[in-house]
Amino acid sequence: MRVLITGGAGFIGSHLVDHHLERGDEVVVVDDFSTGSRHNLRDRGGRQVVLVEGRVEDPRVLDDAFLRIDLVYHLAAAVGVFEILRRPLDALRTNLDATEAIFERATREGVRTIFTSTSEVYGKNGEASLSEKSDSIYGPTTASRWLYAVSKATDEFLALAHHREHGFPVTIARLFNTTGPRQSGAYGMVVPRFVHQAMNGEPLTVFGSGQQTRCFTHVADVVDCLTGLATCDASIGEVVNIGRPAEISINDLAEMVVSITGSSSEIVHVPYDLAYEPGFEDMRRRVPDVTRLDELLGRVPETPLEVTIREIIDWIAADQDGRRSIAALAAAGEG
């Protein structure tokens, strides 16, 4: 196949790139490198990625990208709470304009599409288990915190409208806290941030009380599910949760990271008003119901969080060693 991955230089996108290259597929990546990394697309064992650099909503970029494409994964989106609060207009343009451009082109050409949405669309819904039919509950529009959730929910409406009116072969995958190697803590992602802090002997900063709970999913499990849905015709026109329904509080997560790293770091709490903005709201819990995923694929994410954390530790250590080696070569005039 010839596969198009928007946001393919990002965390999840680059793992999807690896999967399809290993299958022998041709891969086209669209990325503007606002949050993605060129480093994520290096060292592919001689296997080449066609890179189209630019913003997804640019018609010229899409003209170059949509050449003999058999499958699209649309991952390009605003990343992280910090960036969304800092640049809300850019986040809206990225999440709405780019997504509409992809859906219009893929609908016109009849290309099978996987759209990655987010568990954020459930908003403040604190049900014990969130199914694809659960309500979305948001705060006021004056709170920028809900901008990401509402924009991704709008993207879902767009996808379903294109499916119902034009037969667009799309599946919406709602991801629950994906984590693993290559994820940056720079945009507020809690697991790599904690690991970085612990490995550097810095305090682990827990936002809020730390009693809020989340379910973390290994990126390899997410890629397995996304690629499985891409070949599952029964998932066309559906919304499907992807997550590992194993709940952990952020306090317990911090303690787990300290224990696994063997760090002497202390755990400190930072009020939401200081971490983000005055009046910031967070969800008490967010647990996926993956019944539909299991019905469609016969499997659900299972990688234990402890395994994921150890892999993140190994990746950070290797990445730091690699960067030191490059710096040393450059200093010696060999880079």
Buried (B, 14 or more C-beta within 10 A) or exposed (E): BBBBBBBBBBBBBBBBBBBBBEEEBBBBBBBBBBBBBEEBBEEBEEBEBBBBEBBBBBEEBBEBBBEEBEBBBBBBBBBBBBBBBEBBEEBBBBBBBBBBBBBBBBBEEEBBBBBBBBBBBBBBBBBEBBBBEBEBBBBEEEBBBBBBBBBBBBBBEBBBEBBEEEEBBBBBBBBBBBBBBBBBBBBBBBBBBBBBBBBEEBBBBBBBBBEBBBBBBBBBBBBBBBBBBBEBEEBBBBBBBBBBBBBBBBBBBBBBBBEBBEBEBEBEBBEBEEBBBEEBBBBEBBBBBBBBBEEBBEEBBEBEBEEBBBBBBEBBEEEEEEEEEEEEEEEEEEE
